[in-house]
Amino acid sequence: MPLLARLHPLLVHFPIALVVIAALAEAAAALRRDLRWRVVAIANVRAGALFALLAALAGWRLAAAQGMEATSLLEWHRWLGAASAAVALAAALASFGRGGRSYVQLWSYRITLFAAAALVAVTGHFGGLLVWGTHFFHFP
């Protein structure tokens, strides 16, 4: 199994945390009207997008590795992971801009950021189901 595939479990935790923190910081920026929170959000979404791309590439390599069972849950996880990385990248790109942003630019950034956070969370949940099984959260 290639090294990149083996790094997937290590790499996935960074984009989950970074993109979710970015969304929370952007929510704080909007609610408190404090642009310092936006600086935090932008730094986190940019780093999160980079790690999301690496994690998605590593995940696709891992899923294609010999001995991996191709299940529908794995396919959902793969495609949600690719979508998560793409939307996180879109949010990071939307965070670039000169000076003041227009209303449309700001909301494009926010929508892609919050969508990325939701996708990353759902993708992470599916990954957890793959590792721990669907009955992990069931209590007797």
C-alpha positions, 0 to 999 in steps of 0.5 A: 500500500502506498505511503500516501494511502497510509497517511489518510487516517492521519490527514483527515482530522486536520481538515475536519477541525480546521473547516469546522473552526473556520465556520464557527469563527465566521459565524462569530464574525457575522454575529458580533460584527468583529472582523478579527473573527473573519481573519481566524476563519480565513486562515483556517479555511485556507489551511483546511482546504489544503489538508482536505485535498491531501486527505481526499487524495490519500483516501482515494488511494486507500480505498483503491488499495488491495484488500479494501472491500468496496461497499456502498458506504465506502463509495459514499464516503469517497464521493462526499470526501471529494465533494468536501475537498472541492467545496472547501477549496471553493470557500478558500478561493472565495476568501480571497479579495481586495479590500471590501467585499460586495454583499454577493462576494461575502455571501458566496464565501459564507455559503461555500464555507458553511457547506464545506463544514457540513460536508466535512462533518457528514464525510467524517461521520461516514468515515467513522462508520467505516472504521468503527461500524454502524453499531458503534453508537448503539447502547444496550 
